[in-house]
Amino acid sequence: MSKRGIPAGAVVRGTDKGYDQAPTLKPGSERPVEKVEQKYPYLRPRDAATLILVRQRGRIPEVLLGCRDAKHAFMPNRYVFPGGRVDPADARVPVATSLDRFVAARLRKAATPQRARALAVAAVRETFEETGLMLAKPLKGGAPEEDFGEHWRGFLDRGMGPALDCLDLIARAVTPPGRPRRFNARFFMARAEDAIGEVRHSSELGDVRWVRLDEARELPLPTITGLILGEIGRLVKEPPDRKKQRKIPLFTTVHRKHLMLEE
């Protein structure tokens, strides 16, 4: 750490929002942050999770994006990946398969084991709520007797449970201070082939559709979504070894400096 509390060697993590314009960068340094017209009182970040579904159609991969409603206080009229905050029940929902051990270890760098599992479940639940797609496999015991709420209807009651082994944790981002909402968000990625169901719109996301990575940057995106698209492009071009541990980007704020670090 430097005297200002900023890690040495920090580098700008690109303003790229696309697939083929992502520069090769080292961890550290300032990263672009979307400007806000009004500053809000300090809020503690709430745990949240996002699921990025990727499919290959031709040479360029596609990701599932949807547009947030104009009435939302946080990121209105912006295209984002499905996701949202963790619910208390997410820690108790039965799962079909457990997290990969390396993914679980990465999550536990900033969460308890129980919270790590809840974050992964939240990513699956929010994707189902917002897009109709289920990252799921059959539960060994069939449908659970306990009712986990309307958000799980059409999922758990069909004897399906979250398939956490399909998830890869690719990044974490903490919303900068001064925003109307703040999240400590984990970004998971999974193959579209592992999801079942039909894509639909919801009250949370409209215009849900598959978008080519090289075209996604043309949409109105939050800055963090653009940065994550660049990360997806790198991972697609150079797939990591899932049998080895690796570090992931952490987008956060240190002493009013917006940084991309690694954890």
N, C-alpha and C positions, 0 to 999 in steps of 0.2 A: 504493500500500500504506500502511496505517496503521502506527503504531509497533508494534503487536502482530503485524504481518504479515498482517492480514486486509484484503482489498480493500474500499475505501470503497464505500458504497452497497449493502452486502450485505443481502438481504431473505429472509424465510422463503419457501421454495418450496412452500408449501401442504402441508397434511396430507391433501389430497383424494386419494381412491382411485378416483375415478369419472370420468364423462364430462361430466356437466352441472353439476358443482360445482367446476370448476377455476377458481380466481381468476386475474385478470390480474396477473402479478407481474413485477418487474424482476429482473435477475440479481444475485446476491449473497446474503448473509445465511444465518443458520442454517436447517438443514432437519431434519425429524424423522428419528431413527435408532432402529431397533429395539433395545430393551434386552436385554442378555444377563446371565444369572445368574452365569456364570463367566468370568473374564478369562483370556486365553491369552497366552503369550509373543509378542513381536513377530515377525511373519512378513512377508516381502517379498511384495507383491502379484504374482500370476501373471497373465499375459495370458489373457484369456478373451473369448468372443464369444457374443452372444445374437441370435436371429432372431425378430422379431415379425411374424407373418403376420396380415394384416388383410383381412377380407372384408365386403362390404355385403349385409346381409339385411334388407330393409325400410328403415326410417328410421335405425335405430341400427346402427353397425358392430359387428363381432364380432372377437375376437382368439383365437388358439389358446393354451390354457393346459393345464398338467398338474401333478399333485401329486407332490412329492418324497417318497420313501419315508421312513418313520419312523426307519429305521436310519441315515440320512445324518447325518453330524456337522454339516453345513452346511445350515441352513434346512430341517430335517425337517418333514414334514406341512404344507408351504406350497405354494401354487399359484404357479408361475413360468412364464416363457416358456422354450422349449427353448434350451439353450446349454451351454457348458462351456469348459474351458481349451484352449489351442492345443496341438496335437501337432506334433512336429518335422517329420513328413511333410507337414503342411499347406502348407509353403512350396514343395513340389515337385509337388503334385498338379496335373495339367493342367486348365485351365479352358476352358469353352466361350466365355465372353465376359469381357472385362476390366471392372474397376471404372469407374464414371463418374468423370470427371476431378475433379469437385468433391468427390465422396465420398472419392476417393483423397487429395486434398489435405487434407481434414479429418482423415483417419486419420494422415497423415504429420506432424501437429503433435505427436504423441506416439509415433511409431513410424517405423522405417526403411521404405523402399518395400517391401522383401521381407517385413517383419513385417506391414505393412498388408495385403498380399495374403493372408498366412497367416491373419490375423484374419478376413477375409471368408470364406475357405474353411472355417475352423473353424465359423463360424456355420451354413454350409450343411451341413457334415458332422454336427454335433451335432443339427441339426433332423431329418436323415434317420435318425440312430441312435435318437433318442428318440421320434419321431412317425411315421416311415415316409414323410414327405413330402419330395420332392426339388425344390429350386429349381434346375432344370437345363435345359440345351439340348444338342443333339447335338454331340459333338466332331468337328471337321473330319477328323481322322485316324482316327476310330473308337476302339474300346476300346484303351487303352494296353497295351503288353506288360508293363510293370512292375506287380507286385502291390503295391498301397499298403495292404494289410491288410484284415482282415475287415470293418472299419467301412465300407469302400467297396463291398463286394460287393452286387450288385443295383443299383449306381449306375454306377460307372466301367466295369464289365464289360459293361454294356448299351450302351456307347458314348455315355454321357451325361456331361457335365461341369458343374461349378458355373457357374451363370449369374450372375456377379458384377454385371453391368450392371443387374440388377433390384433391387439393394440400395441402400437409403438409410441413411446413418448419422445417427441422431437423438439420441444421448446417449452419455456415458461416465460410469462410476461406479467409484470406488475404494473397496473395503470398508474401513471404519474399523479402526484397530488394536484388538487385544484379542479378535479373533474366531478360531475354530478354523481357518478358511480365509480367505484374502484374495485378491481378484481385482481386476485392472485391466480392467474389463469394458466392451466396446463393444456398444452396442445398435443393431442394424440393423432396418430395417422393410422389408417387401415385400408386394406384393399376393398374396393367396391364389390368385388366378387364374393366377399365374405358377408355382405349384408343382404337381407331378404326384404321383400315388400315392394310397394310401388311408391314412387316419389309423389308427394302432394304438398300443397301449400298449407300454412297454418296461421293462427293469429299472431305468431311471433315473427315468422318469416314469409314473405311473399316472393313471387317469381323465383321459386326454387328450381335451379337448373344446373346441368353440367356445363362447365366452362373450360375451354382449353387454357393451359397455363400461359401460353404466349399471348392470349387475348384477355386474360383476367385483369391485367393491369389497366385496361381501358375502362373498366367499370369504376364507379365512385366507391373507393375503398378506404377504410380506416388505415392509418399509416402502419399499424402493427400487422394488419392482414397482408399488406403489400410485402412487409419484411418476411412474414411466414411463407408467402408464396415463393420468395427467393430461396428460402431454406428447403422447401419441398422440391424445387427444381434441382438443387444440389443433391438431395438424397435420391431423387429419381435417376439422375445421371450417374451417380456413384453410390449405389446401394450399400449401406453399412452391413457389416457382419453381425447378424442377430445373435451369434453365439459368443460375442465378445462385448464387454462393457465399453461405453463411450461417453463423452461429455456432450452436453446439449447447450444451445444458446439460452441465456437468461437476459431478458430485456427489463431493465429496472432503472431506478433513479437514485443516485448517490450525491448528496450535497448539491441538489438542483441540477446535476449533470445527468442527462439521459444516456444510458450506456447499454452496450451489448457486452455481457460477460459470458463466462462458461461455468457450468456446474456439473 
